[in-house]
Structures are given as structure tokens and as C-alpha cells.
């Protein structure tokens, strides 16, 4: 499984051509309706984070709250909460973070990763389409020149990845599993520095 | 990243030191229904020190329940625990995820669903600090430790030890740690790691075997 995640991440990277070469095409609404990312349902994941040669593992909870906000919480296996982020109606709040993580660059990186995983950029209606090679890019503008895409094959038969970048890809998200909102595995691969987050779904003992 | 790893190992080490402990005071026992402040702390201290010195090994199963208070969300995990005096610990989480941590002296192995890591405790200041706490506990000198303030309560079957960290690096992670200890053999029944946010992790030990023969291979990596 680890090899699969690694391979798909490398594949995503190797497929990521500069956006300058994207050729604008009419939007295929059927494809948009079929593959527009919908975010993640409430789930627990076993998480492995590799960043600049260091490895950290833990449990990641993605929770849909009754007030329609979304929470992303990362804890150690032994129980310590490392961070708790809230995404609510276009706002972002760090509900909790241990001192070692309270750095702007860390928080902003994680915020973008999980915002994209939760499909928040794709909630806006204006989507454009372009093609590059045998891939179709459906994009929205996020901040400034930064764009979020979901990428399909040219026949729109499969969602290949979600990708964020400006002139070139910054990071990609590759998921696997039968249900798009409840993927079995997720790999968030950064392309401008050495960081990957691997998530593997946990079937938990329900005690809610 | 090192500090995060250290925090995880610190939790494991806390598991270890929870098998030998103590302290005092007597107020606010409303926090712990069914328990009342211990009247004879000095006697308890002596008994606890004596009993902990007799524990050479522990083999146990455990159930861990993590509660995220604000999110009304729980996750329950299970696993196995081994301790061998003086400085060998092994934790195996078996469900719903797999995770192994072995501490053997200064060396630590961490194996999760994604990777395996070997760490030397000496390479990190926080590790060293936790190591000192661990040794203080095993040797019974934790009672005089300046790392925690503590209160002790009792009921018919057990003692309850509330340990509040004084040190900032531990305070960042825990508001307090509450141990419930069996009166019959001074073994730990449960341990509650209470975080500043209100989140908590309660670990309950079951099927405990004290002072059985544990092969060193259990802790070898």
C-alpha cells in the first residue's frame, strides 16, 4: 500500500506539467458534475507525515459538525492532540495547536492542504476547463494567481488527482477507494519541498 | 518534528512510570466522586514505594478511549503492554490501527502503519527529561520530584493520584494525569491523560500479570 501511494504520488508529480501550456476548452458540465470534489465525510485516518526527512505518525479526524463547519484534528496514537483546525463558512480558525506547530508557515501549509482536501475551493460555481496532453483540468481561482484543479483523463472516466498551483503545481492529492467522500487512502504530495501526508482509513469501534 | 516525537514517547514513558508513584494534599475531592482525600500520606508513600519495588514485570492488555470533548467524538483502541524492570517497555496497539513502541534503555523503536523509526533518547533534551522522570518513578523518588504537584485520594478498592505537571514542556500537553491504583497489589487500574483543552485519553488495563517471566526478546529490536 505504501508503495502504491508513493507511486501514485510520483506519477502525479511526473504528470504535473507547467500550467502555461494549458489549452482552454469549453466546460464539460457532465464531467464537472461527476467529479467535482465533494470533500470528506466524518472519518478517522491513520496518518503518516514525512517532511524533510523526518517522519511523524498519528490519527487524523475529519469531522462534519452540526453547524456545517468542518474540523480537522490530528492526535498521536497515544492520545495527545497536536492540532485542531476549524473551517467554517469561508473562515479558518486554529482551535488548538501545540507550541511546536504554532508557526505561520506550518499552519498555512496545513491549512491549504486540508482546505483542498475538504474541497472548499470547489464550492464556488465558476469553473473553467483546459486540457494538457491526455488530461483535462477543471479549475477555480483560490488566492491571487493560485488555482485549484481537479484533473481527469481526457474521456472523463476517472478522477486522477486534485492539484493546487500557480505557475506550477504546489501539491497534489491522490485518493483511492470506492466512495469519493470516504476514500480508503489519501496521499497529499508537495512538489516544492519534500513533504507527503499519507492517510489510511480506520474502521473504528463506534462509541459516539 | 523532534519535539512531536518526543511528546509521543513521553506518553509512553508516562505509561511506564505510572507503575510506581505517589503524593499528597487534601482538597477539592469533589472532582473525583467516590474518592476521599487520603488521611495518611506518609504511610501510603512508604507502602507504595515498597510495593513498586517489588514489581519486576507487568504484562497486560489495555483499552484506550480518546475523547474529543468539543467535537463529541471518541475513538477506542486496544492493545498489549509489557514492562520489565528497570527500563524496558513495549506497547502494541492492535486495533483499530497498528502501532508499536519499544523502549529499551536509551533506545526507542516506533513502528506505525507507514514507517519504522529508531531513536536514541540521548539525542533529545525532552527525552532525557522524561527519562529522568521515569527513573525517579521506578526508584520511588518521584514522590520528591519537582516536576509534578500531586494529590492523593482513596476509596475502598483503590487510590487515585492526581499529578499536575509543573514543567512547561509537559504542561503544554497535559493539564494533569490521573492514575487509579489497586489497593490489593498497587498495580495501575487506569490512567487518564487530561489535556488543557478538555480532551482526554483514558487507558484501562485488563488481564494484568505481575512479575511473570518476560523474555528480553520482547523488547529487542
Interface residues (C-beta under 8 A of the other chain):
Chain A: X2 X44 X46 X48 X50 X51 X54 X55 X56 X57 X58 X59 X61 X63 X65 X71 X73 X75 X76 X77 X78 X79 X80 X81 X82 X84 X95 X96 X98 X99 X100 X101 X198 X200 X202 X203 X204 X205 X207 X208
Chain B: X1 X2 X3 X4 X5 X7 X8 X11 X12 X15 X64 X65 X66 X68 X70 X71 X72 X73 X74 X75 X76 X77 X91 X93 X95 X96 X97 X99 X101 X110 X112 X113 X114 X115 X117 X172 X173 X193 X195 X197 X199 X200 X201 X203
